[in-house]
Amino acid sequence: MDIKFLTDIGFLIGSVGFVWGLKLLSSPDSARRGNAIASVGMAVAIISILFAPLDKGDNNYLWVIAGLAIGGVVGYLMAMKVKMTAMPQMVSIFNGLGGACAVLIGMVELRHFYTGATSMTGGQIAISLSALLIGGIAFTGSMLAWFKLEEWLKDNALVLPRHSIFNLVLLAVILAVGVYVYIQDVEAGIGLAAVFMLLSLAYGVSFVVPIGGADMPVVISLLNSFSGLSAASAGLIYGNNFMLVGGILVGASGTILTILMCNAMNRSLMNVLIGGFGGGGTGPAKKGADGLVAKEVSLNDAAIQLYYSSSVVIVPGYGLAVAQAQKVCKEIDDLLESNGVEVKYAIHPVAGRMPGHMNVLLAEADVPYPKLLDLEDANNALKNTDIAVIVGANDVVNPAALDDPGSPIYGMPVLRVWDAKNVIVLKRSMRSGYAGIENPLFFHERTRMLFGDAKDSLSKLVSEIKSL
Amino acid sequence: MDGFIQFFEEYQLLIYLLVFTVILGFEVISKVPTVLHTPLMSGANAISGVVVIGGILLVRQAESGDYFSLGLGLFGIIMGMVNATGGFAVTDRMLEMFKKKKKK
């Protein structure tokens, strides 16, 4: 048998591994096996490409092996060291690297073309340009998202006036340059292609700049999809089916998650990209719009209520992730369980900083996943719950989404925590949430407020409960 | 338009593959529970490390004196490989946490 046949079979195996692996990844029991199968698929494909016969070039195996070794070791170490709270940053970095790799490939192949070393059809030029564009956006966009997640950069630090119009103009310019490069064919030269690349990189930054805060899950999903599509474009440059399949699958999964996240916030993708609700939260007093006053609860009372209830649902939000309070949360859970209290967690799809982030954080703190309820199950469970404890969540528990058509979040699916007999809200202050809107929940007759930093309040609750 | 038609004819099989993979991707992934969103994303992320294949092709096809291609290609391989290895490893780490808890 000749080697080309074997390596082609290798790519086929790799593609099947990806599809099968992703299929298994969609169920908790088989997910780990799915991931393993996908990684074997990747390994088979890498071995295949090492041996695949080529009709030109000097192989340069030393360079290839060096790259694989360095990348493999660095990737593995990063994966072992990263904290679960930093997962969104990690995924952003990886998204960016994939995009950057596609940009490099596109650039090198275009250079070969312009220097006359290879020929390209019009279609291949267009594909290379799309690898530059999509890969470029994935690269710089992800780097910026990473900076924002690390809080090295304020969410709206670089926003220009009329930023969305600026973005549209920039995109139009990029497309115009692209069309020009395409029409000029080999005459365009590497210089113009480089300009196209630089503009794409700039667009990536400009595109992510206005998005931040609670919208991060949408951006990360979208960039994930872009990094897949850029890999698919790079695959098209080489006519490599395997790369095409892998890239498209990632593109599809990123797109699905993007749509899920947008639905969970009842907003269109356009709306998220343009920058959402506008003003941040500046809620002043402890007074509601209609003159109601939020009622506070003391630590001691809260502890007693929790300890002697029969069922508690904890609603963790963005604030819990920021305060990194998931472990303390689990401590309370254990204390309450030891007194026979049934403790569950209600998780809104956009809680945390990337899709499903909250689940991972709680899993890391040893919370078993059957205790994590999704939106629908949680709303059913809340009807028979004694106490709902809200930790650092706000907009996802806002009743206005259901009954106030004038509210900006009207129609967004929320957790109906007010169905529980009592609600305790742990909150730093009365400031409104990301959307900058009043939350009538805080003035609800069943609601009591416990002010303070989430982690701090939870720790104090732990010691109060222990002293009971 | 002529260019487009020529492109379509030339790459028909690839275009078929593209369209069907899109459909397959949506079918396979559309019913993922919330619990698994992050592992799915990081797993998919690892798969987007397939660009490493392109990087390897690029370097192998280069001439041994073409340091521009070799250098950038090396960079590409490193980045693609970090993406792939890191992605799979971190996904495994996460899923292990889910698994362990279940036995309790």
HADDOCK unambig.tbl for C-alpha pairs under 7 A between the chains (distance, minus, plus):
assign (segid A and resid 22 and name CA) (segid B and resid 29 and name CA) 6.95 0.50 0.50
assign (segid A and resid 23 and name CA) (segid B and resid 28 and name CA) 5.42 0.50 0.50
assign (segid A and resid 23 and name CA) (segid B and resid 29 and name CA) 6.61 0.50 0.50
assign (segid A and resid 25 and name CA) (segid B and resid 40 and name CA) 6.31 0.50 0.50
assign (segid A and resid 26 and name CA) (segid B and resid 29 and name CA) 6.55 0.50 0.50
assign (segid A and resid 26 and name CA) (segid B and resid 31 and name CA) 6.90 0.50 0.50
assign (segid A and resid 26 and name CA) (segid B and resid 32 and name CA) 4.73 0.50 0.50
assign (segid A and resid 26 and name CA) (segid B and resid 33 and name CA) 6.97 0.50 0.50
assign (segid A and resid 26 and name CA) (segid B and resid 36 and name CA) 6.86 0.50 0.50
assign (segid A and resid 27 and name CA) (segid B and resid 32 and name CA) 6.89 0.50 0.50
assign (segid A and resid 28 and name CA) (segid B and resid 36 and name CA) 6.88 0.50 0.50
assign (segid A and resid 31 and name CA) (segid B and resid 95 and name CA) 6.99 0.50 0.50
assign (segid A and resid 32 and name CA) (segid B and resid 92 and name CA) 6.20 0.50 0.50
assign (segid A and resid 32 and name CA) (segid B and resid 95 and name CA) 5.64 0.50 0.50
assign (segid A and resid 35 and name CA) (segid B and resid 43 and name CA) 6.45 0.50 0.50
assign (segid A and resid 35 and name CA) (segid B and resid 88 and name CA) 6.66 0.50 0.50
assign (segid A and resid 35 and name CA) (segid B and resid 92 and name CA) 6.76 0.50 0.50
assign (segid A and resid 39 and name CA) (segid B and resid 88 and name CA) 6.32 0.50 0.50
assign (segid A and resid 46 and name CA) (segid B and resid 53 and name CA) 6.39 0.50 0.50
assign (segid A and resid 49 and name CA) (segid B and resid 53 and name CA) 6.63 0.50 0.50
assign (segid A and resid 56 and name CA) (segid B and resid 61 and name CA) 5.67 0.50 0.50
assign (segid A and resid 57 and name CA) (segid B and resid 60 and name CA) 5.92 0.50 0.50
assign (segid A and resid 57 and name CA) (segid B and resid 61 and name CA) 3.87 0.50 0.50
assign (segid A and resid 57 and name CA) (segid B and resid 62 and name CA) 4.78 0.50 0.50
assign (segid A and resid 57 and name CA) (segid B and resid 63 and name CA) 5.04 0.50 0.50
assign (segid A and resid 58 and name CA) (segid B and resid 60 and name CA) 6.18 0.50 0.50
assign (segid A and resid 58 and name CA) (segid B and resid 61 and name CA) 6.39 0.50 0.50
assign (segid A and resid 58 and name CA) (segid B and resid 62 and name CA) 6.25 0.50 0.50
assign (segid A and resid 58 and name CA) (segid B and resid 63 and name CA) 5.21 0.50 0.50
assign (segid A and resid 58 and name CA) (segid B and resid 64 and name CA) 5.71 0.50 0.50
assign (segid A and resid 59 and name CA) (segid B and resid 59 and name CA) 6.90 0.50 0.50
assign (segid A and resid 59 and name CA) (segid B and resid 60 and name CA) 3.83 0.50 0.50
assign (segid A and resid 59 and name CA) (segid B and resid 61 and name CA) 6.17 0.50 0.50
assign (segid A and resid 60 and name CA) (segid B and resid 59 and name CA) 6.52 0.50 0.50
assign (segid A and resid 60 and name CA) (segid B and resid 60 and name CA) 5.54 0.50 0.50
assign (segid A and resid 60 and name CA) (segid B and resid 64 and name CA) 6.33 0.50 0.50
assign (segid A and resid 63 and name CA) (segid B and resid 74 and name CA) 6.28 0.50 0.50
assign (segid A and resid 64 and name CA) (segid B and resid 56 and name CA) 6.09 0.50 0.50
assign (segid A and resid 64 and name CA) (segid B and resid 59 and name CA) 6.71 0.50 0.50
assign (segid A and resid 64 and name CA) (segid B and resid 74 and name CA) 6.74 0.50 0.50
assign (segid A and resid 67 and name CA) (segid B and resid 74 and name CA) 5.36 0.50 0.50
assign (segid A and resid 67 and name CA) (segid B and resid 77 and name CA) 5.27 0.50 0.50
assign (segid A and resid 67 and name CA) (segid B and resid 78 and name CA) 4.78 0.50 0.50
assign (segid A and resid 68 and name CA) (segid B and resid 77 and name CA) 6.26 0.50 0.50
assign (segid A and resid 68 and name CA) (segid B and resid 78 and name CA) 6.03 0.50 0.50
assign (segid A and resid 68 and name CA) (segid B and resid 81 and name CA) 6.06 0.50 0.50
assign (segid A and resid 70 and name CA) (segid B and resid 78 and name CA) 6.21 0.50 0.50
assign (segid A and resid 71 and name CA) (segid B and resid 78 and name CA) 4.12 0.50 0.50
assign (segid A and resid 71 and name CA) (segid B and resid 79 and name CA) 6.26 0.50 0.50
assign (segid A and resid 71 and name CA) (segid B and resid 81 and name CA) 4.69 0.50 0.50
assign (segid A and resid 71 and name CA) (segid B and resid 82 and name CA) 4.52 0.50 0.50
assign (segid A and resid 72 and name CA) (segid B and resid 81 and name CA) 5.55 0.50 0.50
assign (segid A and resid 72 and name CA) (segid B and resid 82 and name CA) 5.61 0.50 0.50
assign (segid A and resid 72 and name CA) (segid B and resid 85 and name CA) 5.62 0.50 0.50
assign (segid A and resid 74 and name CA) (segid B and resid 82 and name CA) 6.12 0.50 0.50
assign (segid A and resid 75 and name CA) (segid B and resid 82 and name CA) 3.96 0.50 0.50
assign (segid A and resid 75 and name CA) (segid B and resid 83 and name CA) 6.53 0.50 0.50
assign (segid A and resid 75 and name CA) (segid B and resid 85 and name CA) 5.34 0.50 0.50
assign (segid A and resid 75 and name CA) (segid B and resid 86 and name CA) 3.99 0.50 0.50
assign (segid A and resid 76 and name CA) (segid B and resid 85 and name CA) 5.85 0.50 0.50
assign (segid A and resid 76 and name CA) (segid B and resid 86 and name CA) 4.91 0.50 0.50
assign (segid A and resid 76 and name CA) (segid B and resid 89 and name CA) 6.30 0.50 0.50
assign (segid A and resid 78 and name CA) (segid B and resid 86 and name CA) 6.46 0.50 0.50
assign (segid A and resid 79 and name CA) (segid B and resid 86 and name CA) 5.00 0.50 0.50
assign (segid A and resid 79 and name CA) (segid B and resid 89 and name CA) 5.80 0.50 0.50
assign (segid A and resid 79 and name CA) (segid B and resid 90 and name CA) 4.70 0.50 0.50
assign (segid A and resid 80 and name CA) (segid B and resid 90 and name CA) 6.73 0.50 0.50
assign (segid A and resid 91 and name CA) (segid B and resid 42 and name CA) 6.24 0.50 0.50
assign (segid A and resid 94 and name CA) (segid B and resid 83 and name CA) 4.94 0.50 0.50
assign (segid A and resid 95 and name CA) (segid B and resid 45 and name CA) 6.53 0.50 0.50
assign (segid A and resid 97 and name CA) (segid B and resid 79 and name CA) 5.28 0.50 0.50
assign (segid A and resid 97 and name CA) (segid B and resid 80 and name CA) 6.57 0.50 0.50
assign (segid A and resid 97 and name CA) (segid B and resid 83 and name CA) 6.48 0.50 0.50
assign (segid A and resid 98 and name CA) (segid B and resid 48 and name CA) 6.46 0.50 0.50
assign (segid A and resid 98 and name CA) (segid B and resid 49 and name CA) 5.93 0.50 0.50
assign (segid A and resid 98 and name CA) (segid B and resid 51 and name CA) 6.63 0.50 0.50
assign (segid A and resid 98 and name CA) (segid B and resid 79 and name CA) 6.62 0.50 0.50
assign (segid A and resid 98 and name CA) (segid B and resid 80 and name CA) 5.61 0.50 0.50
assign (segid A and resid 98 and name CA) (segid B and resid 83 and name CA) 6.36 0.50 0.50
assign (segid A and resid 101 and name CA) (segid B and resid 51 and name CA) 6.55 0.50 0.50
assign (segid A and resid 101 and name CA) (segid B and resid 76 and name CA) 4.58 0.50 0.50
assign (segid A and resid 101 and name CA) (segid B and resid 79 and name CA) 6.19 0.50 0.50
assign (segid A and resid 101 and name CA) (segid B and resid 80 and name CA) 6.16 0.50 0.50
assign (segid A and resid 102 and name CA) (segid B and resid 51 and name CA) 6.40 0.50 0.50
assign (segid A and resid 104 and name CA) (segid B and resid 72 and name CA) 6.40 0.50 0.50
assign (segid A and resid 104 and name CA) (segid B and resid 76 and name CA) 6.38 0.50 0.50
assign (segid A and resid 105 and name CA) (segid B and resid 54 and name CA) 6.98 0.50 0.50
assign (segid A and resid 105 and name CA) (segid B and resid 55 and name CA) 6.58 0.50 0.50
assign (segid A and resid 108 and name CA) (segid B and resid 69 and name CA) 6.11 0.50 0.50
assign (segid A and resid 122 and name CA) (segid B and resid 3 and name CA) 6.78 0.50 0.50
assign (segid A and resid 123 and name CA) (segid B and resid 7 and name CA) 5.65 0.50 0.50
assign (segid A and resid 224 and name CA) (segid B and resid 45 and name CA) 6.57 0.50 0.50
assign (segid A and resid 227 and name CA) (segid B and resid 48 and name CA) 6.46 0.50 0.50
assign (segid A and resid 228 and name CA) (segid B and resid 48 and name CA) 4.97 0.50 0.50
assign (segid A and resid 231 and name CA) (segid B and resid 48 and name CA) 6.18 0.50 0.50
assign (segid A and resid 231 and name CA) (segid B and resid 50 and name CA) 6.61 0.50 0.50
assign (segid A and resid 231 and name CA) (segid B and resid 51 and name CA) 5.13 0.50 0.50
assign (segid A and resid 234 and name CA) (segid B and resid 51 and name CA) 6.83 0.50 0.50
assign (segid A and resid 234 and name CA) (segid B and resid 54 and name CA) 6.64 0.50 0.50
assign (segid A and resid 235 and name CA) (segid B and resid 54 and name CA) 6.74 0.50 0.50
assign (segid A and resid 243 and name CA) (segid B and resid 50 and name CA) 5.62 0.50 0.50
assign (segid A and resid 243 and name CA) (segid B and resid 51 and name CA) 6.75 0.50 0.50
assign (segid A and resid 245 and name CA) (segid B and resid 21 and name CA) 6.22 0.50 0.50
assign (segid A and resid 246 and name CA) (segid B and resid 47 and name CA) 6.03 0.50 0.50
assign (segid A and resid 246 and name CA) (segid B and resid 48 and name CA) 6.37 0.50 0.50
assign (segid A and resid 246 and name CA) (segid B and resid 50 and name CA) 6.45 0.50 0.50
assign (segid A and resid 247 and name CA) (segid B and resid 48 and name CA) 5.56 0.50 0.50
assign (segid A and resid 248 and name CA) (segid B and resid 21 and name CA) 6.49 0.50 0.50
assign (segid A and resid 248 and name CA) (segid B and resid 22 and name CA) 6.10 0.50 0.50
assign (segid A and resid 249 and name CA) (segid B and resid 21 and name CA) 6.79 0.50 0.50
assign (segid A and resid 249 and name CA) (segid B and resid 22 and name CA) 6.70 0.50 0.50
assign (segid A and resid 249 and name CA) (segid B and resid 25 and name CA) 4.96 0.50 0.50
assign (segid A and resid 250 and name CA) (segid B and resid 44 and name CA) 5.18 0.50 0.50
assign (segid A and resid 250 and name CA) (segid B and resid 45 and name CA) 6.83 0.50 0.50
assign (segid A and resid 250 and name CA) (segid B and resid 47 and name CA) 6.78 0.50 0.50
assign (segid A and resid 250 and name CA) (segid B and resid 48 and name CA) 6.15 0.50 0.50
assign (segid A and resid 252 and name CA) (segid B and resid 22 and name CA) 6.27 0.50 0.50
assign (segid A and resid 252 and name CA) (segid B and resid 25 and name CA) 5.45 0.50 0.50
assign (segid A and resid 252 and name CA) (segid B and resid 26 and name CA) 5.75 0.50 0.50
assign (segid A and resid 253 and name CA) (segid B and resid 25 and name CA) 6.83 0.50 0.50
assign (segid A and resid 253 and name CA) (segid B and resid 26 and name CA) 6.96 0.50 0.50
assign (segid A and resid 253 and name CA) (segid B and resid 29 and name CA) 6.24 0.50 0.50
assign (segid A and resid 256 and name CA) (segid B and resid 30 and name CA) 6.59 0.50 0.50
assign (segid A and resid 349 and name CA) (segid B and resid 34 and name CA) 6.47 0.50 0.50
assign (segid A and resid 355 and name CA) (segid B and resid 37 and name CA) 5.38 0.50 0.50
assign (segid A and resid 355 and name CA) (segid B and resid 38 and name CA) 5.63 0.50 0.50
assign (segid A and resid 356 and name CA) (segid B and resid 34 and name CA) 5.63 0.50 0.50
assign (segid A and resid 356 and name CA) (segid B and resid 35 and name CA) 5.74 0.50 0.50
assign (segid A and resid 356 and name CA) (segid B and resid 36 and name CA) 6.37 0.50 0.50
assign (segid A and resid 356 and name CA) (segid B and resid 37 and name CA) 4.59 0.50 0.50
assign (segid A and resid 356 and name CA) (segid B and resid 38 and name CA) 4.88 0.50 0.50
assign (segid A and resid 357 and name CA) (segid B and resid 38 and name CA) 5.81 0.50 0.50
assign (segid A and resid 359 and name CA) (segid B and resid 35 and name CA) 5.51 0.50 0.50
assign (segid A and resid 360 and name CA) (segid B and resid 94 and name CA) 6.98 0.50 0.50
assign (segid A and resid 363 and name CA) (segid B and resid 97 and name CA) 6.08 0.50 0.50
assign (segid A and resid 363 and name CA) (segid B and resid 98 and name CA) 5.92 0.50 0.50
assign (segid A and resid 364 and name CA) (segid B and resid 97 and name CA) 6.15 0.50 0.50
assign (segid A and resid 366 and name CA) (segid B and resid 101 and name CA) 6.24 0.50 0.50
assign (segid A and resid 367 and name CA) (segid B and resid 101 and name CA) 6.95 0.50 0.50
assign (segid A and resid 368 and name CA) (segid B and resid 101 and name CA) 4.90 0.50 0.50
assign (segid A and resid 368 and name CA) (segid B and resid 102 and name CA) 5.81 0.50 0.50
assign (segid A and resid 369 and name CA) (segid B and resid 98 and name CA) 6.60 0.50 0.50
assign (segid A and resid 374 and name CA) (segid B and resid 34 and name CA) 6.73 0.50 0.50
